[in-house]
Amino acid sequence: MDKIKVIILNNNLEERFEIENALANIDYIEMVRTPDDFEEAQAIIDSDLVDVILVSSSFNGSGYDVAEKLSTEFVDKATIIIEKEINEDSMYQAMFSGAKDVILLPVKPNKLVDSIYKANKITKKRLEFHRKSDVNRKKTSGYGQVFSVFSTKGGTGKTFFATNLALSLLKETNKKVVLIDFDLDYGNVSLALDIVPKFTIIDVIDDIKSVDSDYIETFLTNHESGLKVLAASKETNVNDFINSEHIQIILKAFQSAYDYVVIDMSSRFNDATNPAFIFSEKLFLITTPEIMSVKNIKGAITTLTDFNYPKNKINIVLNKFSKNSDIRSNDIEKILGYDILYKIPDDYLKVTASLNQGIPYIQKYSRSEIAKSFINIVKNITINQN
C-alpha cells in the first residue's frame, strides 16, 4: 500500500517524541519534518504532500483553530487532534474544526495507527467521490418527507414497523427511500435486515463538515431490495458525542436526496435526535394491546403535548392487534385521547421467523394480512402525492 505521510504539530518535545516512537515501526507511515510554527507548518504541508496532520490541542494557541484553518486550506488532508483529556466540549470543537478524530495522551500506538489509517481512507474516499460527482453529478429528488417511528417501551415492534414501512414505501411508490437508524443506544435495523454496514452514523459525524445530499450517499448500506440504510454505530459510548446540529445536517441532506426518509427512533426522548420529531411529516407512535405499552405511549403523548407538538402529526399504530386481546382498541383510544389510525395484526410465529432470519416480513410473507396493512398505510400517507 502507498505510504501515509504524517506531520506532527506539537511544540512539546516530550509529547512529540512519544507520538513519533508510537509510529516509528509502522512500515506504511512516513513522518515528515516537524515545523516550529504555524507558517512553517503550512509550507511543509503544501510542499511535502502530507496526508495526515496530527495537531496538539495547544499548538499555536489553539489546536482546534489550527485544525479548522488547515481543513479549509487543505481539503485533501486529514486532521487529527491530540488531547490530554476528552469531554463533550472537546469532541464538539474537534468535529466542527474538521478534525476526523481525537487521540488522548499518553497515546496508545494501536489506536493512533488505526485513527491515522481510517482518517486518511475517509478523506481519500471523499475526494474521489467529489471528483466523480463533479463529472457526473446526479439529480436529487428535491424535498423528501420524513416519517419517524417511536415508542418508549421495548418489544412493541418499533424496528419491525420502521423496516417494513420503508420497504413498503419503496415497493409501492417506486421512489427513493432511505431508512435511518437513530436508535443511538441499541440500534437493530442492520440486524433486522441482515446487513453488515461498512459505515455507520459515526463515520458521517466524523466528516460532518463535508456532508451534503451527494456525499452522504457514500455512507449508506444497500439492502438487496434496493432500500438504502444509514446504520447505527455498534459502539454505544461514542454516540454521546452526537448532537442535534449533526442530526439536522444529516436530515437536511437526506431530504434533498430522497423522496421518503424513514427513521427508527430510540426508545426515549434524546436531545441529539429530537430534531427528527420537528422534521417529521408524520410521527408513528407504536403501542401494543398491553397495559404497560399503552401507559408508556400515554406518557410520550403527554411529553409531546408539553412541547406543543402538532397533534395532526401523531399517528397511533396498534401493533400485534387481535380481536381476542384483553384490552380492546376503543379502550386504548379513550386512554390515549387519540384514534388508532392503523392496526397491524398479530402473527407471532411468522414475525419471529422473519426477524430471526433477517428477512423483512413483507418480503417473506408478501400476501399476508400484515403486508396488506402496510400497503394500506402507504396508500394513506401518499394519497395526495403524484
C-alpha positions as CSV (number, residue, x, y, z in Angstrom):
1,M,0.0,0.0,0.0
2,D,1.1,3.6,-0.5
3,K,2.7,5.3,2.4
4,I,0.7,7.7,4.5
5,K,2.7,10.8,5.2
6,V,2.2,12.3,8.6
7,I,3.2,15.6,10.2
8,I,3.1,16.4,13.9
9,L,2.2,19.9,15.0
10,N,3.3,19.9,18.7
11,N,5.8,22.2,20.4
12,N,6.1,19.9,23.4
13,L,9.2,17.8,22.8
14,E,8.2,15.0,25.2
15,E,4.7,14.6,23.7
16,R,6.1,14.7,20.1
17,F,8.7,12.1,20.8
18,E,6.0,9.9,22.4
19,I,4.0,10.1,19.2
20,E,7.0,9.6,16.9
21,N,8.0,6.5,18.9
22,A,4.5,5.1,18.6
23,L,4.7,5.4,14.8
24,A,8.4,4.5,14.3
25,N,8.0,0.9,13.3
26,I,4.9,1.2,11.1
27,D,6.0,0.5,7.5
28,Y,3.2,2.3,5.7
29,I,3.5,5.5,7.8
30,E,6.2,8.1,6.9
31,M,7.0,11.0,9.2
32,V,7.8,14.4,7.6
33,R,9.9,17.1,9.1
34,T,8.5,18.9,12.2
35,P,7.7,22.7,11.9
36,D,8.5,25.3,14.5
37,D,5.4,27.4,13.9
38,F,2.1,27.6,12.0
39,E,3.5,29.4,9.0
40,E,6.3,26.8,8.5
41,A,3.7,24.0,9.0
42,Q,1.6,25.4,6.1
43,A,4.7,25.4,3.9
44,I,5.7,21.9,4.8
45,I,2.1,20.5,4.3
46,D,1.9,22.2,0.9
47,S,5.3,21.0,-0.3
48,D,5.8,17.6,1.2
49,L,2.4,16.1,0.1
50,V,1.3,15.4,3.6
51,D,-1.7,13.1,4.0
52,V,-2.5,13.3,7.8
53,I,-1.9,16.2,10.2
54,L,-1.6,15.5,13.9
55,V,-2.3,18.7,15.8
56,S,-1.8,19.2,19.5
57,S,-4.8,20.9,21.1
58,S,-2.4,23.6,22.4
59,F,-0.4,24.2,19.2
60,N,-0.2,27.9,18.2
61,G,-2.6,28.9,21.0
62,S,-5.5,26.6,19.9
63,G,-5.0,23.4,18.0
64,Y,-8.8,23.4,17.2
65,D,-8.4,26.8,15.4
66,V,-5.3,25.5,13.6
67,A,-7.3,22.3,12.5
68,E,-10.1,24.4,11.2
69,K,-7.8,26.6,9.2
70,L,-5.9,23.6,7.8
71,S,-9.1,21.7,7.0
72,T,-10.3,24.7,5.0
73,E,-7.0,25.4,3.2
74,F,-6.0,21.8,2.6
75,V,-9.2,19.8,1.9
76,D,-7.3,16.8,0.7
77,K,-5.6,16.3,4.1
78,A,-7.0,14.6,7.2
79,T,-6.6,16.3,10.6
80,I,-6.5,14.6,14.0
81,I,-6.4,16.4,17.3
82,I,-4.1,15.3,20.1
83,E,-5.6,16.0,23.5
84,K,-4.7,15.4,27.2
85,E,-8.3,14.8,28.2
86,I,-11.5,14.3,26.4
87,N,-15.0,15.6,27.1
88,E,-18.1,16.6,25.3
89,D,-16.8,20.1,24.6
90,S,-13.5,19.0,23.1
91,M,-15.3,16.4,20.9
92,Y,-17.7,19.1,19.8
93,Q,-14.8,21.5,18.9
94,A,-13.0,18.8,17.1
95,M,-15.9,17.7,14.9
96,F,-16.7,21.3,13.8
97,S,-13.0,22.1,13.3
98,G,-12.9,19.5,10.6
99,A,-10.8,17.0,12.6
100,K,-11.5,13.4,11.9
101,D,-10.7,12.1,15.4
102,V,-9.3,13.0,18.8
103,I,-6.5,10.9,20.3
104,L,-5.7,11.0,24.0
105,L,-2.2,11.3,25.6
106,P,-0.5,9.1,26.6
107,V,-1.1,7.6,23.1
108,K,-2.0,4.0,22.6
109,P,0.0,3.0,19.5
110,N,-2.7,0.7,18.0
111,K,-5.4,3.3,18.4
112,L,-3.2,6.1,16.9
113,V,-2.3,4.0,13.9
114,D,-5.9,2.9,13.4
115,S,-7.0,6.5,13.6
116,I,-4.4,7.7,11.0
117,Y,-5.3,4.9,8.6
118,K,-9.1,5.5,8.9
119,A,-8.8,9.3,8.7
120,N,-6.7,9.0,5.6
121,K,-9.1,6.5,4.0
122,I,-12.2,8.6,4.6
123,T,-10.5,11.7,3.2
124,K,-9.3,10.0,0.1
125,K,-12.8,8.4,-0.3
126,R,-14.4,11.9,-0.1
127,L,-12.1,13.4,-2.6
128,E,-12.6,10.5,-5.1
129,F,-16.4,10.9,-4.7
130,H,-16.4,14.6,-5.3
131,R,-14.1,14.1,-8.3
132,K,-16.5,11.7,-9.9
133,S,-19.5,13.8,-8.8
134,D,-18.2,16.9,-10.5
135,V,-18.1,15.0,-13.8
136,N,-21.5,13.3,-13.4
137,R,-23.5,15.0,-10.6
138,K,-26.7,13.1,-10.0
139,K,-30.1,14.8,-9.9
140,T,-31.6,15.0,-6.4
141,S,-35.3,14.5,-5.7
142,G,-36.0,17.8,-4.1
143,Y,-37.7,17.8,-0.7
144,G,-38.3,14.4,0.9
145,Q,-40.9,13.6,3.5
146,V,-39.7,12.3,6.9
147,F,-41.6,9.6,8.8
148,S,-40.4,8.8,12.3
149,V,-41.3,5.7,14.2
150,F,-41.2,6.0,18.0
151,S,-42.1,4.0,21.1
152,T,-40.9,4.4,24.7
153,K,-41.3,0.7,25.5
154,G,-39.1,-2.1,24.1
155,G,-40.8,-5.0,22.4
156,T,-43.6,-3.1,20.8
157,G,-42.3,-3.7,17.3
158,K,-40.8,-0.3,16.6
159,T,-37.9,-1.5,14.4
160,F,-40.2,-4.1,12.8
161,F,-42.6,-1.3,11.8
162,A,-39.9,1.1,10.6
163,T,-38.2,-1.5,8.3
164,N,-41.4,-2.8,6.8
165,L,-42.8,0.7,6.3
166,A,-39.6,1.7,4.5
167,L,-39.7,-1.4,2.3
168,S,-43.4,-0.9,1.5
169,L,-42.8,2.7,0.5
170,L,-40.1,1.6,-1.8
171,K,-42.2,-1.2,-3.3
172,E,-45.5,0.6,-3.7
173,T,-44.2,4.0,-4.9
174,N,-41.0,3.2,-6.8
175,K,-39.5,6.3,-5.4
176,K,-36.3,6.9,-3.5
177,V,-36.4,5.7,0.1
178,V,-33.8,5.7,2.9
179,L,-34.1,4.1,6.3
180,I,-32.1,5.8,9.1
181,D,-31.3,4.1,12.4
182,F,-31.4,6.9,15.0
183,D,-31.6,4.5,17.9
184,L,-28.2,5.6,19.3
185,D,-28.4,3.2,22.2
186,Y,-29.3,-0.1,20.7
187,G,-30.0,0.2,17.0
188,N,-31.2,-3.0,15.4
189,V,-32.0,-2.1,11.9
190,S,-28.9,-3.8,10.5
191,L,-29.8,-7.0,12.4
192,A,-33.4,-6.9,11.2
193,L,-32.3,-6.6,7.6
194,D,-29.4,-8.9,7.9
195,I,-26.9,-6.4,6.5
196,V,-23.3,-5.7,7.6
197,P,-22.7,-2.0,7.2
198,K,-19.2,-0.8,6.2
199,F,-20.0,2.7,7.5
200,T,-22.3,3.9,10.3
201,I,-23.6,7.2,11.6
202,I,-20.4,7.8,13.4
203,D,-18.5,7.9,10.1
204,V,-20.9,10.6,8.9
205,I,-20.3,12.6,12.1
206,D,-16.5,12.3,11.6
207,D,-16.9,14.0,8.3
208,I,-19.9,16.2,9.1
209,K,-18.5,19.4,7.6
210,S,-18.4,17.7,4.2
211,V,-21.9,16.2,4.3
212,D,-24.3,17.1,1.6
213,S,-27.0,15.4,-0.4
214,D,-24.5,13.7,-2.7
215,Y,-21.7,12.8,-0.3
216,I,-23.9,11.2,2.3
217,E,-24.7,8.5,-0.2
218,T,-21.3,7.0,0.3
219,F,-22.1,6.1,3.9
220,L,-25.2,4.1,3.1
221,T,-25.6,0.3,3.0
222,N,-27.6,-1.3,0.3
223,H,-30.2,-3.9,1.1
224,E,-31.0,-6.5,-1.5
225,S,-34.4,-4.9,-2.0
226,G,-32.9,-1.6,-3.2
227,L,-33.5,0.1,0.2
228,K,-30.7,2.4,1.4
229,V,-29.8,2.3,5.1
230,L,-27.8,4.5,7.4
231,A,-26.8,2.2,10.2
232,A,-26.4,3.0,13.9
233,S,-23.0,2.6,15.5
234,K,-22.2,-0.7,17.2
235,E,-20.3,1.2,19.9
236,T,-22.8,3.0,22.2
237,N,-20.3,5.1,24.1
238,V,-19.3,7.1,21.0
239,N,-22.9,8.2,20.4
240,D,-22.6,10.6,23.4
241,F,-20.8,13.0,21.0
242,I,-23.6,13.1,18.5
243,N,-25.6,16.3,18.9
244,S,-28.7,17.9,17.5
245,E,-26.8,20.0,15.0
246,H,-25.3,16.9,13.4
247,I,-28.8,15.3,13.2
248,Q,-30.2,18.4,11.5
249,I,-27.4,18.4,8.9
250,I,-28.0,14.7,8.2
251,L,-31.7,15.1,7.8
252,K,-31.4,18.1,5.5
253,A,-29.0,16.2,3.3
254,F,-31.4,13.2,3.1
255,Q,-34.4,15.4,2.4
256,S,-32.6,16.9,-0.5
257,A,-31.8,13.5,-2.0
258,Y,-34.7,11.2,-1.1
259,D,-38.5,11.2,-1.6
260,Y,-39.1,9.4,1.7
261,V,-36.9,9.3,4.8
262,V,-38.0,6.7,7.4
263,I,-36.4,7.0,10.9
264,D,-36.3,4.3,13.5
265,M,-36.0,6.4,16.7
266,S,-34.6,5.4,20.1
267,S,-36.9,4.3,22.8
268,R,-36.5,7.5,24.8
269,F,-36.5,11.2,24.2
270,N,-32.9,12.2,23.3
271,D,-31.6,15.7,22.9
272,A,-29.5,14.7,20.0
273,T,-32.2,13.1,17.9
274,N,-35.1,15.2,19.0
275,P,-34.9,17.3,15.8
276,A,-36.3,14.3,14.0
277,F,-39.6,15.0,15.6
278,I,-39.6,18.5,14.2
279,F,-38.6,17.4,10.7
280,S,-41.3,14.6,10.6
281,E,-44.3,14.9,8.4
282,K,-45.8,12.1,10.4
283,L,-44.8,10.5,13.8
284,F,-45.9,6.9,14.2
285,L,-46.3,6.1,17.8
286,I,-46.3,2.3,18.3
287,T,-48.2,0.6,21.0
288,T,-49.5,-2.9,21.7
289,P,-52.7,-4.1,23.5
290,E,-50.8,-4.3,26.8
291,I,-51.4,-2.0,29.7
292,M,-47.7,-1.1,30.2
293,S,-47.3,-0.3,26.5
294,V,-50.4,1.9,26.4
295,K,-49.3,3.6,29.6
296,N,-45.8,4.4,28.1
297,I,-47.3,5.8,24.9
298,K,-49.7,7.9,27.0
299,G,-46.6,9.3,28.8
300,A,-45.0,10.0,25.4
301,I,-48.1,11.9,24.2
302,T,-48.1,13.9,27.4
303,T,-44.4,14.9,26.8
304,L,-45.1,15.8,23.2
305,T,-48.1,17.9,24.3
306,D,-46.0,19.8,26.8
307,F,-43.7,20.7,23.9
308,N,-46.7,21.9,21.8
309,Y,-46.1,19.1,19.3
310,P,-48.7,19.3,16.5
311,K,-51.5,16.8,17.1
312,N,-52.0,16.3,13.4
313,K,-48.6,14.8,13.0
314,I,-49.2,12.0,15.6
315,N,-50.4,8.6,14.1
316,I,-51.2,5.9,16.6
317,V,-50.3,2.4,15.5
318,L,-51.7,-0.6,17.3
319,N,-49.2,-3.4,16.7
320,K,-49.9,-7.1,17.5
321,F,-53.6,-6.5,17.2
322,S,-56.0,-9.3,17.9
323,K,-59.8,-9.5,18.4
324,N,-59.0,-11.7,21.4
325,S,-56.8,-9.1,23.2
326,D,-57.7,-8.4,26.8
327,I,-57.6,-4.6,26.1
328,R,-60.0,-3.5,23.3
329,S,-58.9,-0.9,20.8
330,N,-61.6,1.5,21.7
331,D,-60.5,1.4,25.3
332,I,-56.9,2.3,24.2
333,E,-58.3,5.2,22.2
334,K,-60.1,6.5,25.3
335,I,-56.9,6.2,27.4
336,L,-54.7,7.9,24.8
337,G,-57.2,10.5,23.6
338,Y,-56.3,9.7,20.0
339,D,-57.9,7.4,17.4
340,I,-56.0,4.4,16.4
341,L,-55.2,5.1,12.7
342,Y,-53.5,1.8,11.8
343,K,-53.7,-1.8,13.1
344,I,-51.0,-4.4,12.4
345,P,-52.4,-7.9,13.0
346,D,-50.7,-10.3,15.5
347,D,-48.7,-13.0,13.8
348,Y,-46.1,-14.0,16.4
349,L,-44.7,-17.1,14.8
350,K,-44.1,-15.6,11.3
351,V,-42.9,-12.3,12.7
352,T,-40.4,-14.1,14.9
353,A,-39.3,-16.2,11.9
354,S,-38.7,-13.2,9.7
355,L,-36.7,-11.4,12.5
356,N,-34.6,-14.4,13.3
357,Q,-33.7,-14.9,9.6
358,G,-33.1,-11.2,8.9
359,I,-35.8,-11.2,6.2
360,P,-38.2,-8.4,6.3
361,Y,-41.7,-9.6,6.9
362,I,-43.3,-8.1,3.8
363,Q,-40.7,-9.8,1.7
364,K,-41.1,-13.2,3.2
365,Y,-44.9,-13.1,3.5
366,S,-45.9,-10.7,0.8
367,R,-49.6,-11.9,0.6
368,S,-50.2,-11.8,4.4
369,E,-52.6,-9.6,6.3
370,I,-49.7,-7.7,7.8
371,A,-48.3,-7.0,4.3
372,K,-51.7,-5.7,3.3
373,S,-51.8,-3.5,6.4
374,F,-48.5,-1.8,5.3
375,I,-49.8,-1.3,1.8
376,N,-52.9,0.4,3.3
377,I,-50.6,2.7,5.4
378,V,-48.5,3.6,2.3
379,K,-51.7,4.4,0.3
380,N,-52.9,6.7,3.1
381,I,-49.7,8.6,3.6
382,T,-49.1,9.1,-0.1
383,I,-52.7,9.7,-1.2
384,N,-52.2,13.4,-2.1
385,Q,-49.0,12.9,-4.0
386,N,-48.3,12.3,-7.6
